[in-house]
Amino acid sequence: MTEQDRFYQTIADLESGKVRVAEKIGGEWKVNSWVKEVILSGFRLGKLTDMSQGQFPFFDKDTIPVRKFTAADAVRIVPGGSCVRSGAYLAPSVIMMPPSYVNIGAFVDEGTMIDSHALVGSCAQVGKHVHLSAASQLGGVLEPVGALPVIIEDNVFIGGNCGIYEGTVVKENAVIGTGVVINASTAIYDAVNGGYIKANASGQMVVPSGAVVVAGSRPVSKGPGADDGIHLYCPVIVKYRDDKTSGSITLEDMLR
């Protein structure tokens, strides 16, 4: 098998869900570095080509076109400018509202809604029944190949204008409030149990299961900033999910 044949076979396996960039094994997320390596080879092997459609000009590598769907895929892509790149998996019953974008290597599981102006970055892994609200972004982590991508587990609700970056893992049933930004370098304060949650030994920020996270701030502790009363941005866990929280974020079944 040539390198190009391997690339196209891997892209087909990604689109079918046969292979994934990252998998949960023994309760821990593991990255399949070889898949990232193959994806990156497609950029090197491809040639820049004109992919324009109608009055809209597009130019990209010929190895990585827009993914094509049929009704048999059972994915709802509402008209209005959304796009899925080849090598991304969208499970049956996924909904994309316009405009939104899913990049190469991403995995989006069943029952998930990707709302308007939302981004699922390259290699991001999104679980079942996730709501990615309008204008939210899941960062792409294609390089380095050994780095874990952004992981959003099952039944997570992500509010509007959120940003989840740098291989952050959001555990199942968590709720990320409007405007929250989470990355590996900004600690999360747990107002329920006390103390800060910081990146683990692998450099990943892990949001606990069922955590309800809102945007907050913390005071600068020393220097001129402390004297002047300056505060820094800080995500805060204000509670852990309960029946009342779940009821307030449940989507109407009719939408699905």
C-alpha positions as CSV (number, residue, x, y, z in Angstrom):
1,M,0.0,0.0,0.0
2,T,1.4,3.4,-1.0
3,E,1.5,6.3,1.4
4,Q,-1.3,8.0,-0.5
5,D,-3.4,4.8,-0.5
6,R,-2.9,4.5,3.3
7,F,-4.0,8.1,3.7
8,Y,-7.3,7.6,1.7
9,Q,-8.0,4.4,3.5
10,T,-7.5,6.1,6.9
11,I,-9.8,9.0,5.9
12,A,-12.5,6.5,4.9
13,D,-12.1,4.7,8.2
14,L,-12.3,7.9,10.1
15,E,-15.5,8.9,8.3
16,S,-17.1,5.5,9.1
17,G,-16.0,5.6,12.7
18,K,-13.9,2.5,12.3
19,V,-10.8,4.3,13.6
20,R,-10.5,7.4,15.9
21,V,-7.8,9.8,16.8
22,A,-8.4,9.2,20.5
23,E,-10.2,6.4,22.4
24,K,-11.1,5.8,26.0
25,I,-9.3,2.7,27.1
26,G,-9.6,1.4,30.7
27,G,-11.2,4.7,31.8
28,E,-8.4,6.8,30.3
29,W,-8.2,8.7,27.0
30,K,-5.4,7.6,24.8
31,V,-4.3,9.3,21.5
32,N,-3.7,7.2,18.4
33,S,-0.6,9.1,17.2
34,W,-0.4,7.1,14.0
35,V,-3.8,8.4,12.9
36,K,-2.6,12.0,13.3
37,E,0.6,11.2,11.4
38,V,-1.5,9.8,8.5
39,I,-3.7,12.9,8.5
40,L,-0.7,15.2,8.4
41,S,0.7,13.2,5.4
42,G,-2.4,14.2,3.4
43,F,-1.4,17.9,3.6
44,R,2.1,17.0,2.4
45,L,0.9,14.8,-0.4
46,G,-1.8,17.1,-1.7
47,K,-1.6,19.8,-4.2
48,L,-3.3,23.2,-3.9
49,T,-6.3,23.2,-6.1
50,D,-9.4,25.2,-7.0
51,M,-12.4,23.9,-5.1
52,S,-14.7,26.8,-5.9
53,Q,-18.4,26.2,-6.0
54,G,-20.6,28.7,-7.8
55,Q,-19.8,32.2,-6.8
56,F,-17.8,31.1,-3.7
57,P,-14.0,30.6,-4.2
58,F,-12.2,27.9,-2.2
59,F,-8.6,26.7,-2.5
60,D,-7.2,23.8,-0.6
61,K,-5.2,20.6,-0.9
62,D,-6.8,18.2,-3.3
63,T,-6.4,15.3,-0.9
64,I,-8.8,17.0,1.7
65,P,-12.0,18.0,0.0
66,V,-15.3,18.8,1.7
67,R,-17.0,15.6,3.0
68,K,-20.1,14.5,1.1
69,F,-23.2,13.2,2.9
70,T,-26.3,11.3,1.7
71,A,-29.7,10.9,3.4
72,A,-28.5,7.4,4.4
73,D,-26.0,9.0,6.8
74,A,-29.0,10.4,8.8
75,V,-27.1,13.5,9.7
76,R,-29.1,16.8,9.6
77,I,-27.1,19.6,8.0
78,V,-29.5,22.6,7.9
79,P,-28.9,24.8,4.9
80,G,-26.9,28.0,5.4
81,G,-23.2,27.6,5.0
82,S,-22.1,24.7,7.3
83,C,-19.2,22.5,6.2
84,V,-17.6,19.2,7.2
85,R,-14.1,18.4,6.1
86,S,-13.2,14.9,4.9
87,G,-12.0,12.6,7.6
88,A,-14.5,13.7,10.1
89,Y,-17.1,11.4,11.6
90,L,-20.7,12.5,12.4
91,A,-23.0,9.8,13.8
92,P,-26.6,9.4,12.7
93,S,-28.9,11.9,14.5
94,V,-26.2,14.6,14.8
95,I,-27.6,18.1,13.9
96,M,-25.6,21.0,12.4
97,M,-27.2,24.4,12.5
98,P,-25.8,27.0,10.0
99,P,-23.2,28.2,9.8
100,S,-20.9,25.7,11.6
101,Y,-17.8,23.7,10.9
102,V,-16.3,20.3,11.7
103,N,-12.6,19.8,10.8
104,I,-10.7,16.7,9.8
105,G,-10.2,14.0,12.4
106,A,-13.1,15.1,14.5
107,F,-15.5,12.6,16.0
108,V,-19.1,13.7,16.9
109,D,-21.3,11.0,18.4
110,E,-25.1,10.5,18.2
111,G,-27.7,13.0,19.4
112,T,-25.2,15.9,19.5
113,M,-26.2,19.4,18.3
114,I,-23.7,21.7,16.8
115,D,-25.3,25.2,16.9
116,S,-24.8,28.2,14.7
117,H,-21.2,29.6,14.4
118,A,-19.8,26.7,16.4
119,L,-16.5,25.0,15.6
120,V,-15.4,21.4,16.2
121,G,-11.7,21.7,15.6
122,S,-9.4,19.1,14.1
123,C,-9.3,15.8,16.0
124,A,-11.7,17.0,18.7
125,Q,-13.8,14.1,20.2
126,V,-17.4,14.8,21.1
127,G,-19.6,12.3,22.9
128,K,-23.3,11.5,22.8
129,H,-26.1,14.0,23.4
130,V,-23.7,17.0,23.7
131,H,-25.0,20.5,23.0
132,L,-22.4,22.8,21.6
133,S,-24.2,26.2,21.7
134,A,-23.9,29.1,19.3
135,A,-20.4,30.6,18.7
136,S,-18.6,28.1,20.9
137,Q,-15.3,26.6,19.8
138,L,-13.5,23.3,20.5
139,G,-9.9,23.9,19.6
140,G,-8.0,21.7,17.2
141,V,-5.1,19.7,18.4
142,L,-3.6,18.0,15.3
143,E,0.0,18.8,16.3
144,P,2.1,17.5,18.1
145,V,0.9,14.0,17.1
146,G,1.2,12.7,20.7
147,A,-1.0,15.4,22.2
148,L,-4.5,14.5,23.3
149,P,-7.1,16.5,21.5
150,V,-10.0,18.3,23.1
151,I,-12.4,15.7,24.6
152,I,-16.0,16.4,25.4
153,E,-17.7,13.3,27.0
154,D,-21.4,12.3,26.9
155,N,-24.2,14.6,28.0
156,V,-22.1,17.7,28.3
157,F,-23.8,21.1,27.8
158,I,-21.5,23.9,26.5
159,G,-23.0,27.4,26.5
160,G,-22.7,30.1,23.9
161,N,-19.4,31.8,23.2
162,C,-17.4,29.2,25.1
163,G,-13.8,28.2,24.2
164,I,-12.4,24.8,25.1
165,Y,-8.7,24.5,24.1
166,E,-5.3,22.7,24.5
167,G,-6.5,19.2,25.0
168,T,-9.0,19.9,27.8
169,V,-11.1,17.0,28.9
170,V,-14.7,17.8,29.9
171,K,-16.0,14.8,31.7
172,E,-19.6,13.5,31.3
173,N,-22.6,15.5,32.4
174,A,-20.6,18.7,33.0
175,V,-22.2,22.1,32.2
176,I,-20.0,24.9,30.9
177,G,-21.7,28.3,31.3
178,T,-21.9,31.0,28.7
179,G,-18.6,32.7,27.9
180,V,-16.4,30.3,29.8
181,V,-12.9,29.7,28.3
182,I,-10.9,26.7,29.5
183,N,-7.3,25.8,28.6
184,A,-4.4,24.1,30.2
185,S,-2.9,27.2,31.7
186,T,-5.9,28.7,33.5
187,A,-6.7,26.9,36.8
188,I,-10.4,26.2,37.6
189,Y,-11.6,27.1,41.1
190,D,-13.9,24.5,42.8
191,A,-16.2,26.6,45.0
192,V,-17.9,23.5,46.2
193,N,-14.9,21.5,47.5
194,G,-12.4,24.3,47.7
195,G,-9.0,24.6,46.0
196,Y,-7.9,25.0,42.4
197,I,-8.0,22.3,39.7
198,K,-4.8,22.6,37.6
199,A,-3.5,20.8,34.5
200,N,-2.4,17.2,35.3
201,A,1.0,15.7,34.8
202,S,0.3,15.2,31.1
203,G,-0.6,18.9,30.7
204,Q,-4.3,18.4,30.4
205,M,-7.0,20.3,32.2
206,V,-9.8,17.9,33.3
207,V,-13.2,19.3,34.2
208,P,-14.9,16.9,36.7
209,S,-18.0,14.9,35.9
210,G,-21.2,16.9,36.5
211,A,-19.4,20.2,37.3
212,V,-21.3,23.4,36.5
213,V,-18.6,25.9,35.5
214,V,-19.2,29.7,35.1
215,A,-16.9,32.6,34.3
216,G,-15.4,34.2,37.4
217,S,-12.3,36.0,38.6
218,R,-9.6,35.9,41.2
219,P,-7.6,38.7,42.7
220,V,-3.9,39.3,41.9
221,S,-2.1,38.2,45.1
222,K,1.1,40.4,44.9
223,G,2.8,43.2,43.2
224,P,1.3,46.5,41.8
225,G,-1.7,44.5,40.5
226,A,-2.7,43.5,44.0
227,D,-2.3,47.0,45.3
228,D,-4.6,48.3,42.5
229,G,-7.2,45.6,43.0
230,I,-6.7,43.9,39.7
231,H,-8.5,40.6,39.1
232,L,-7.7,37.8,36.6
233,Y,-10.1,35.6,34.7
234,C,-10.9,32.3,36.4
235,P,-13.5,29.6,35.6
236,V,-15.4,28.6,38.8
237,I,-17.3,25.4,39.6
238,V,-20.3,26.8,41.4
239,K,-22.2,23.4,41.9
240,Y,-22.4,19.9,40.6
241,R,-25.2,18.9,38.3
242,D,-28.6,18.0,39.8
243,D,-32.1,17.4,38.6
244,K,-32.9,21.1,38.5
245,T,-29.8,21.8,36.4
246,S,-30.5,19.0,34.0
247,G,-34.1,20.2,33.5
248,S,-33.0,23.7,32.6
249,I,-30.7,22.6,29.8
250,T,-32.7,19.7,28.2
251,L,-33.6,20.3,24.6
252,E,-37.1,19.6,23.3
253,D,-37.3,16.2,21.7
254,M,-39.0,17.8,18.7
255,L,-35.7,19.5,17.8
256,R,-34.1,16.1,17.2
